């Protein structure tokens, strides 16, 4: 009898511990009326997850391979496996590859792409999957914006549809989005390089943003001084792989950030970054 009582007591203690951790897990993931933006550590690639103050979930790029799945599991509630919007900034492997499994495993309500012409077989398979899943697809242009409650996604580049067009540098076909929440703003430029940045500086009136996602992983071919002066962010995030073969981020970009007193974080050194407004 004593042994049985001891086993029952042990069982209830373990059950209470499990209940405690389950409750804590839920509390962390229940919408808290705040805006969250996560810059994932997905090696040499981009992936940004946003949860709005009203619980909408948006994913911008998926990085290479399937690193994004582990990151999503870390920050998303287990009871909500859906995205209100997925954005692919441009059809390079280090941006679209992780989205393939995301689309297979999660419910995606809407997707935003450029529709540019490319013969990349992996990307073409990605497009086939979108059709198979019957996901509502939007083609990016400056008039294609999205509102999720009090969060606004202002597509600022490309200015007009580039569907079906070919680019010698796909980076310069990247979708650029200025995310606005109350008095805060975040600029996400994909891999846009100097030519695209010059277009933004010349044609977009307001680029000021509190947070800037460094273009093209901090490459010297992007993040120009003129653009950074106009954006004037407090913080820049460089999504980059450790010891990558491109040697990103380049010294030129880091020097620009330092000259303009922009604090920066690198996912290869500082891991994933979350900001809450």
Secondary structure as the mmCIF struct_conf table of DSSP 4:
data_model
#
loop_
_struct_conf.conf_type_id
_struct_conf.id
_struct_conf.beg_label_comp_id
_struct_conf.beg_label_asym_id
_struct_conf.beg_label_seq_id
_struct_conf.end_label_comp_id
_struct_conf.end_label_asym_id
_struct_conf.end_label_seq_id
HELX_RH_AL_P HELX_RH_AL_P1 UNK A 2 UNK A 29
BEND BEND1 UNK A 30 UNK A 30
BEND BEND2 UNK A 33 UNK A 34
STRN STRN1 UNK A 36 UNK A 39
BEND BEND3 UNK A 43 UNK A 45
STRN STRN2 UNK A 48 UNK A 51
TURN_TY1_P TURN_TY1_P1 UNK A 53 UNK A 54
STRN STRN3 UNK A 57 UNK A 60
BEND BEND4 UNK A 64 UNK A 64
TURN_TY1_P TURN_TY1_P2 UNK A 65 UNK A 66
HELX_RH_AL_P HELX_RH_AL_P2 UNK A 67 UNK A 75
BEND BEND5 UNK A 76 UNK A 76
TURN_TY1_P TURN_TY1_P3 UNK A 78 UNK A 79
STRN STRN4 UNK A 82 UNK A 83
BEND BEND6 UNK A 84 UNK A 84
STRN STRN5 UNK A 85 UNK A 87
BEND BEND7 UNK A 90 UNK A 90
HELX_RH_AL_P HELX_RH_AL_P3 UNK A 93 UNK A 105
BEND BEND8 UNK A 106 UNK A 106
STRN STRN6 UNK A 107 UNK A 108
STRN STRN7 UNK A 110 UNK A 113
HELX_RH_AL_P HELX_RH_AL_P4 UNK A 121 UNK A 133
TURN_TY1_P TURN_TY1_P4 UNK A 134 UNK A 134
STRN STRN8 UNK A 136 UNK A 139
TURN_TY1_P TURN_TY1_P5 UNK A 142 UNK A 143
STRN STRN9 UNK A 146 UNK A 148
TURN_TY1_P TURN_TY1_P6 UNK A 149 UNK A 150
STRN STRN10 UNK A 151 UNK A 157
BEND BEND9 UNK A 158 UNK A 160
TURN_TY1_P TURN_TY1_P7 UNK A 163 UNK A 164
BEND BEND10 UNK A 168 UNK A 169
HELX_RH_3T_P HELX_RH_3T_P1 UNK A 170 UNK A 173
STRN STRN11 UNK A 176 UNK A 181
TURN_TY1_P TURN_TY1_P8 UNK A 182 UNK A 183
STRN STRN12 UNK A 184 UNK A 188
TURN_TY1_P TURN_TY1_P9 UNK A 190 UNK A 191
HELX_RH_AL_P HELX_RH_AL_P5 UNK A 194 UNK A 203
BEND BEND11 UNK A 205 UNK A 205
BEND BEND12 UNK A 210 UNK A 210
STRN STRN13 UNK A 211 UNK A 213
HELX_RH_3T_P HELX_RH_3T_P2 UNK A 215 UNK A 218
TURN_TY1_P TURN_TY1_P10 UNK A 220 UNK A 221
BEND BEND13 UNK A 222 UNK A 223
HELX_RH_AL_P HELX_RH_AL_P6 UNK A 225 UNK A 231
BEND BEND14 UNK A 234 UNK A 234
STRN STRN14 UNK A 235 UNK A 238
TURN_TY1_P TURN_TY1_P11 UNK A 242 UNK A 243
TURN_TY1_P TURN_TY1_P12 UNK A 245 UNK A 246
HELX_LH_PP_P HELX_LH_PP_P1 UNK A 248 UNK A 248
BEND BEND15 UNK A 249 UNK A 249
HELX_LH_PP_P HELX_LH_PP_P2 UNK A 250 UNK A 250
HELX_RH_AL_P HELX_RH_AL_P7 UNK A 251 UNK A 259
TURN_TY1_P TURN_TY1_P13 UNK A 260 UNK A 261
STRN STRN15 UNK A 263 UNK A 266
HELX_RH_AL_P HELX_RH_AL_P8 UNK A 267 UNK A 270
STRN STRN16 UNK A 273 UNK A 276
#
